[in-house]
Structures are given as C-alpha cells and as structure tokens.
Amino acid sequence: ACRAARTWMDQQGGDPASQIEPYLKTVQDAESVGPGTFDKRWSDLSPGQQSAVIVAVEAAADALCG
C-alpha cells in the first residue's frame, strides 16, 4: 500500500504531504481497486485494513516505504 501510494504521489508531482488527502479520496472511490487497498474496494476493507492504508499513505508521503 505504501509503494502504491508513493508511486501515485510521484506521478502527481509537488509536495507528497499535500497529496495525502487526494490519494485517499481516490482509493475511497467505490470503483478504485488495486495494491493500495489490498486489491479490494475501500468499502470491503475491515476498519483495521482501512487504518493500515491510511498509515501507509502517511508513510509514503514521508518516503518511509520499505
């Protein structure tokens, strides 16, 4: 999830921290499925998985992906 978010942020350009909310909006879209959301729609993720995505996105903005 972290790498997917970082890739998206790099494609957008600018300050990655300013891309956190726009990225989360994209993955929360009912049609969005991919590695950033464990290949599930946001609505199908458990609350714990949703939290993990949010933490991963914040880590991506800080370039902390492993």
MOPAC internal coordinates of N, CA, C and O (Angstrom, degrees):
PM7 1SCF
backbone

  N    0.0000 0     0.00 0     0.00 0    0    0    0
  C    1.4512 1     0.00 0     0.00 0    1    0    0
  C    1.5264 1   110.59 1     0.00 0    2    1    0
  O    1.2310 1   120.98 1   142.16 1    3    2    1
  N    1.3328 1   115.73 1   -37.84 1    3    2    1
  C    1.4591 1   119.93 1  -179.16 1    5    3    2
  C    1.5314 1   110.69 1   -65.08 1    6    5    3
  O    1.2310 1   120.55 1   132.31 1    7    6    5
  N    1.3161 1   116.56 1   -47.69 1    7    6    5
  C    1.4713 1   119.47 1  -178.46 1    9    7    6
  C    1.5203 1   111.68 1   -65.66 1   10    9    7
  O    1.2310 1   120.44 1   141.91 1   11   10    9
  N    1.3151 1   116.76 1   -38.09 1   11   10    9
  C    1.4669 1   119.71 1   177.80 1   13   11   10
  C    1.5228 1   110.28 1   -62.48 1   14   13   11
  O    1.2310 1   120.66 1   137.52 1   15   14   13
  N    1.3193 1   116.35 1   -42.48 1   15   14   13
  C    1.4663 1   120.40 1   179.02 1   17   15   14
  C    1.5199 1   110.52 1   -65.50 1   18   17   15
  O    1.2310 1   120.17 1   137.12 1   19   18   17
  N    1.3289 1   117.29 1   -42.88 1   19   18   17
  C    1.4706 1   120.30 1  -178.32 1   21   19   18
  C    1.5207 1   110.61 1   -64.67 1   22   21   19
  O    1.2310 1   120.27 1   138.50 1   23   22   21
  N    1.3204 1   117.10 1   -41.50 1   23   22   21
  C    1.4627 1   120.63 1   177.70 1   25   23   22
  C    1.5206 1   110.16 1   -59.37 1   26   25   23
  O    1.2310 1   120.41 1   134.62 1   27   26   25
  N    1.3288 1   116.82 1   -45.38 1   27   26   25
  C    1.4676 1   121.47 1   179.40 1   29   27   26
  C    1.5226 1   109.90 1   -61.71 1   30   29   27
  O    1.2310 1   120.39 1   134.92 1   31   30   29
  N    1.3219 1   116.86 1   -45.08 1   31   30   29
  C    1.4668 1   121.34 1  -179.42 1   33   31   30
  C    1.5256 1   111.17 1   -62.17 1   34   33   31
  O    1.2310 1   120.38 1   137.61 1   35   34   33
  N    1.3256 1   116.89 1   -42.39 1   35   34   33
  C    1.4656 1   120.63 1   178.73 1   37   35   34
  C    1.5229 1   110.89 1   -62.64 1   38   37   35
  O    1.2310 1   120.18 1   142.70 1   39   38   37
  N    1.3211 1   117.26 1   -37.30 1   39   38   37
  C    1.4628 1   121.17 1   179.20 1   41   39   38
  C    1.5218 1   111.68 1   -67.45 1   42   41   39
  O    1.2310 1   120.37 1   149.14 1   43   42   41
  N    1.3278 1   116.90 1   -30.86 1   43   42   41
  C    1.4604 1   120.53 1  -179.28 1   45   43   42
  C    1.5212 1   111.19 1   -76.36 1   46   45   43
  O    1.2310 1   120.37 1   148.50 1   47   46   45
  N    1.3215 1   116.90 1   -31.50 1   47   46   45
  C    1.4557 1   121.63 1  -177.47 1   49   47   46
  C    1.5212 1   111.31 1    80.13 1   50   49   47
  O    1.2310 1   121.13 1    -8.82 1   51   50   49
  N    1.3084 1   115.45 1   171.18 1   51   50   49
  C    1.4561 1   120.39 1   179.31 1   53   51   50
  C    1.5180 1   112.38 1    81.71 1   54   53   51
  O    1.2310 1   121.26 1    14.93 1   55   54   53
  N    1.3128 1   115.20 1  -165.07 1   55   54   53
  C    1.4600 1   122.50 1  -177.90 1   57   55   54
  C    1.5257 1   110.07 1   -72.79 1   58   57   55
  O    1.2310 1   119.67 1   -61.01 1   59   58   57
  N    1.3317 1   118.24 1   118.99 1   59   58   57
  C    1.4655 1   120.28 1  -179.62 1   61   59   58
  C    1.5290 1   113.11 1   -57.22 1   62   61   59
  O    1.2310 1   119.96 1   145.56 1   63   62   61
  N    1.3162 1   117.69 1   -34.44 1   63   62   61
  C    1.4725 1   119.86 1  -179.95 1   65   63   62
  C    1.5240 1   111.18 1   -61.55 1   66   65   63
  O    1.2310 1   120.66 1   148.61 1   67   66   65
  N    1.3219 1   116.35 1   -31.39 1   67   66   65
  C    1.4690 1   119.20 1   179.23 1   69   67   66
  C    1.5245 1   111.71 1   -77.15 1   70   69   67
  O    1.2310 1   120.26 1   171.94 1   71   70   69
  N    1.3333 1   117.11 1    -8.06 1   71   70   69
  C    1.4676 1   121.70 1  -179.26 1   73   71   70
  C    1.5285 1   112.97 1   -95.56 1   74   73   71
  O    1.2310 1   119.90 1   175.76 1   75   74   73
  N    1.3399 1   117.79 1    -4.24 1   75   74   73
  C    1.4746 1   120.33 1  -177.00 1   77   75   74
  C    1.5258 1   111.27 1   -59.14 1   78   77   75
  O    1.2310 1   120.08 1   124.03 1   79   78   77
  N    1.3076 1   117.46 1   -55.97 1   79   78   77
  C    1.4733 1   120.47 1  -177.14 1   81   79   78
  C    1.5263 1   112.28 1   -64.46 1   82   81   79
  O    1.2310 1   119.14 1   135.32 1   83   82   81
  N    1.3525 1   119.25 1   -44.68 1   83   82   81
  C    1.4698 1   118.10 1   177.06 1   85   83   82
  C    1.5326 1   112.77 1   -60.31 1   86   85   83
  O    1.2310 1   120.41 1   141.63 1   87   86   85
  N    1.3293 1   116.83 1   -38.37 1   87   86   85
  C    1.4660 1   119.04 1   178.59 1   89   87   86
  C    1.5241 1   110.87 1   -65.30 1   90   89   87
  O    1.2310 1   120.73 1   133.74 1   91   90   89
  N    1.3269 1   116.21 1   -46.26 1   91   90   89
  C    1.4669 1   118.97 1   179.42 1   93   91   90
  C    1.5236 1   111.09 1   -60.73 1   94   93   91
  O    1.2310 1   120.35 1   143.19 1   95   94   93
  N    1.3202 1   116.95 1   -36.81 1   95   94   93
  C    1.4670 1   119.86 1   177.04 1   97   95   94
  C    1.5274 1   110.17 1   -60.66 1   98   97   95
  O    1.2310 1   120.55 1   139.37 1   99   98   97
  N    1.3343 1   116.56 1   -40.63 1   99   98   97
  C    1.4704 1   119.15 1  -179.55 1  101   99   98
  C    1.5162 1   111.97 1   -65.81 1  102  101   99
  O    1.2310 1   120.46 1   136.16 1  103  102  101
  N    1.3367 1   116.72 1   -43.84 1  103  102  101
  C    1.4681 1   117.82 1  -177.63 1  105  103  102
  C    1.5217 1   112.23 1   -74.44 1  106  105  103
  O    1.2310 1   120.16 1   158.04 1  107  106  105
  N    1.3220 1   117.30 1   -21.96 1  107  106  105
  C    1.4623 1   119.84 1   178.39 1  109  107  106
  C    1.5244 1   111.93 1   -81.38 1  110  109  107
  O    1.2310 1   120.44 1   168.87 1  111  110  109
  N    1.3287 1   116.77 1   -11.13 1  111  110  109
  C    1.4588 1   121.74 1   175.41 1  113  111  110
  C    1.5309 1   108.21 1   -61.79 1  114  113  111
  O    1.2310 1   120.22 1   -48.49 1  115  114  113
  N    1.2995 1   117.18 1   131.51 1  115  114  113
  C    1.4748 1   122.30 1  -175.50 1  117  115  114
  C    1.5297 1   112.75 1   -56.52 1  118  117  115
  O    1.2310 1   119.76 1   153.98 1  119  118  117
  N    1.3297 1   118.06 1   -26.02 1  119  118  117
  C    1.4607 1   121.21 1  -177.70 1  121  119  118
  C    1.5274 1   112.46 1   -87.28 1  122  121  119
  O    1.2310 1   119.68 1   167.04 1  123  122  121
  N    1.3114 1   118.21 1   -12.96 1  123  122  121
  C    1.4609 1   121.76 1  -174.11 1  125  123  122
  C    1.5263 1   111.40 1   -82.91 1  126  125  123
  O    1.2310 1   120.68 1   -59.92 1  127  126  125
  N    1.3410 1   116.30 1   120.08 1  127  126  125
  C    1.4623 1   122.40 1   177.77 1  129  127  126
  C    1.5233 1   106.81 1  -137.30 1  130  129  127
  O    1.2310 1   120.27 1   -44.59 1  131  130  129
  N    1.3110 1   117.09 1   135.41 1  131  130  129
  C    1.4605 1   119.83 1   178.49 1  133  131  130
  C    1.5098 1   111.49 1   174.80 1  134  133  131
  O    1.2310 1   120.66 1     8.95 1  135  134  133
  N    1.3312 1   116.34 1  -171.05 1  135  134  133
  C    1.4588 1   120.27 1  -176.88 1  137  135  134
  C    1.5262 1   113.32 1   -62.68 1  138  137  135
  O    1.2310 1   120.19 1   156.48 1  139  138  137
  N    1.3170 1   117.23 1   -23.52 1  139  138  137
  C    1.4592 1   120.51 1   178.53 1  141  139  138
  C    1.5126 1   113.50 1   -70.19 1  142  141  139
  O    1.2310 1   120.52 1   165.24 1  143  142  141
  N    1.3327 1   116.60 1   -14.76 1  143  142  141
  C    1.4729 1   121.09 1   179.58 1  145  143  142
  C    1.5291 1   111.08 1  -131.03 1  146  145  143
  O    1.2310 1   120.71 1  -146.26 1  147  146  145
  N    1.3254 1   116.25 1    33.74 1  147  146  145
  C    1.4690 1   121.28 1   178.62 1  149  147  146
  C    1.5319 1   111.57 1    57.40 1  150  149  147
  O    1.2310 1   120.64 1  -149.11 1  151  150  149
  N    1.3337 1   116.38 1    30.89 1  151  150  149
  C    1.4704 1   123.18 1   179.86 1  153  151  150
  C    1.5252 1   113.29 1    58.64 1  154  153  151
  O    1.2310 1   121.05 1  -147.56 1  155  154  153
  N    1.3295 1   115.60 1    32.44 1  155  154  153
  C    1.4671 1   121.96 1   175.77 1  157  155  154
  C    1.5222 1   108.76 1  -131.15 1  158  157  155
  O    1.2310 1   120.91 1   -21.97 1  159  158  157
  N    1.3296 1   115.87 1   158.03 1  159  158  157
  C    1.4691 1   119.19 1   172.34 1  161  159  158
  C    1.5178 1   108.29 1   -68.56 1  162  161  159
  O    1.2310 1   120.87 1   -30.19 1  163  162  161
  N    1.3281 1   115.95 1   149.81 1  163  162  161
  C    1.4668 1   121.46 1  -179.83 1  165  163  162
  C    1.5248 1   110.76 1   -52.46 1  166  165  163
  O    1.2310 1   120.64 1   136.73 1  167  166  165
  N    1.3242 1   116.38 1   -43.27 1  167  166  165
  C    1.4676 1   120.61 1  -176.94 1  169  167  166
  C    1.5273 1   112.46 1   -66.78 1  170  169  167
  O    1.2310 1   120.02 1   161.33 1  171  170  169
  N    1.3373 1   117.57 1   -18.67 1  171  170  169
  C    1.4644 1   121.18 1   178.65 1  173  171  170
  C    1.5266 1   112.86 1   -91.33 1  174  173  171
  O    1.2310 1   120.22 1   172.84 1  175  174  173
  N    1.3174 1   117.19 1    -7.16 1  175  174  173
  C    1.4619 1   120.64 1   178.98 1  177  175  174
  C    1.5237 1   110.13 1   -78.79 1  178  177  175
  O    1.2310 1   120.94 1   -33.36 1  179  178  177
  N    1.3118 1   115.80 1   146.64 1  179  178  177
  C    1.4664 1   119.81 1   173.84 1  181  179  178
  C    1.5302 1   108.16 1   -71.68 1  182  181  179
  O    1.2310 1   119.76 1   -18.60 1  183  182  181
  N    1.3243 1   118.07 1   161.40 1  183  182  181
  C    1.4683 1   119.40 1   176.66 1  185  183  182
  C    1.5339 1   112.03 1   -55.64 1  186  185  183
  O    1.2310 1   120.13 1   143.10 1  187  186  185
  N    1.3175 1   117.35 1   -36.90 1  187  186  185
  C    1.4596 1   120.50 1   177.96 1  189  187  186
  C    1.5192 1   112.41 1   -64.82 1  190  189  187
  O    1.2310 1   120.69 1   139.84 1  191  190  189
  N    1.3276 1   116.29 1   -40.16 1  191  190  189
  C    1.4634 1   120.40 1   177.71 1  193  191  190
  C    1.5247 1   110.66 1   -67.62 1  194  193  191
  O    1.2310 1   120.26 1   140.26 1  195  194  193
  N    1.3301 1   117.11 1   -39.74 1  195  194  193
  C    1.4625 1   119.93 1   176.95 1  197  195  194
  C    1.5255 1   110.27 1   -60.96 1  198  197  195
  O    1.2310 1   120.55 1   137.60 1  199  198  197
  N    1.3241 1   116.55 1   -42.40 1  199  198  197
  C    1.4639 1   120.58 1   177.62 1  201  199  198
  C    1.5239 1   110.93 1   -62.47 1  202  201  199
  O    1.2310 1   120.59 1   139.26 1  203  202  201
  N    1.3253 1   116.47 1   -40.74 1  203  202  201
  C    1.4635 1   120.84 1   179.35 1  205  203  202
  C    1.5236 1   111.16 1   -62.44 1  206  205  203
  O    1.2310 1   120.31 1   140.43 1  207  206  205
  N    1.3243 1   117.02 1   -39.57 1  207  206  205
  C    1.4620 1   120.45 1   177.60 1  209  207  206
  C    1.5262 1   109.81 1   -62.87 1  210  209  207
  O    1.2310 1   120.20 1   135.25 1  211  210  209
  N    1.3165 1   117.23 1   -44.75 1  211  210  209
  C    1.4657 1   120.88 1  -179.49 1  213  211  210
  C    1.5280 1   110.52 1   -61.38 1  214  213  211
  O    1.2310 1   120.19 1   135.50 1  215  214  213
  N    1.3264 1   117.24 1   -44.50 1  215  214  213
  C    1.4686 1   120.92 1   178.42 1  217  215  214
  C    1.5292 1   109.98 1   -63.14 1  218  217  215
  O    1.2310 1   120.17 1   138.56 1  219  218  217
  N    1.3240 1   117.28 1   -41.44 1  219  218  217
  C    1.4628 1   121.21 1   179.37 1  221  219  218
  C    1.5243 1   111.44 1   -63.27 1  222  221  219
  O    1.2310 1   120.37 1   140.81 1  223  222  221
  N    1.3131 1   116.89 1   -39.19 1  223  222  221
  C    1.4659 1   120.78 1   179.52 1  225  223  222
  C    1.5296 1   110.19 1   -66.47 1  226  225  223
  O    1.2310 1   120.49 1   138.77 1  227  226  225
  N    1.3046 1   116.67 1   -41.23 1  227  226  225
  C    1.4686 1   119.86 1   177.33 1  229  227  226
  C    1.5301 1   110.41 1   -64.16 1  230  229  227
  O    1.2310 1   120.16 1   140.35 1  231  230  229
  N    1.3313 1   117.30 1   -39.65 1  231  230  229
  C    1.4651 1   121.05 1   176.84 1  233  231  230
  C    1.5266 1   110.59 1   -64.80 1  234  233  231
  O    1.2310 1   120.57 1   140.88 1  235  234  233
  N    1.3214 1   116.52 1   -39.12 1  235  234  233
  C    1.4627 1   120.44 1   178.67 1  237  235  234
  C    1.5209 1   111.08 1   -61.39 1  238  237  235
  O    1.2310 1   120.32 1   138.88 1  239  238  237
  N    1.3096 1   116.99 1   -41.12 1  239  238  237
  C    1.4646 1   120.70 1   179.50 1  241  239  238
  C    1.5261 1   111.17 1   -62.93 1  242  241  239
  O    1.2310 1   120.56 1   151.13 1  243  242  241
  N    1.3305 1   116.54 1   -28.87 1  243  242  241
  C    1.4640 1   121.51 1   179.12 1  245  243  242
  C    1.5331 1   112.40 1   -94.79 1  246  245  243
  O    1.2310 1   120.38 1  -170.55 1  247  246  245
  N    1.3387 1   116.88 1     9.45 1  247  246  245
  C    1.4716 1   123.12 1  -179.86 1  249  247  246
  C    1.5289 1   111.54 1    56.84 1  250  249  247
  O    1.2310 1   120.28 1  -136.43 1  251  250  249
  N    1.3273 1   117.08 1    43.57 1  251  250  249
  C    1.4637 1   121.89 1  -177.93 1  253  251  250
  C    1.5259 1   113.38 1  -107.38 1  254  253  251
  O    1.2310 1   119.73 1  -166.95 1  255  254  253
  N    1.3258 1   118.13 1    13.05 1  255  254  253
  C    1.4667 1   120.21 1   179.02 1  257  255  254
  C    1.5261 1   108.93 1   -66.16 1  258  257  255
  O    1.2310 1   120.94 1   -39.35 1  259  258  257
  N    1.3387 1   115.80 1   140.65 1  259  258  257
  C    1.4643 1   120.57 1  -177.80 1  261  259  258
  C    1.4889 1   113.92 1   -77.89 1  262  261  259
  O    1.2310 1   120.10 1   180.00 1  263  262  261

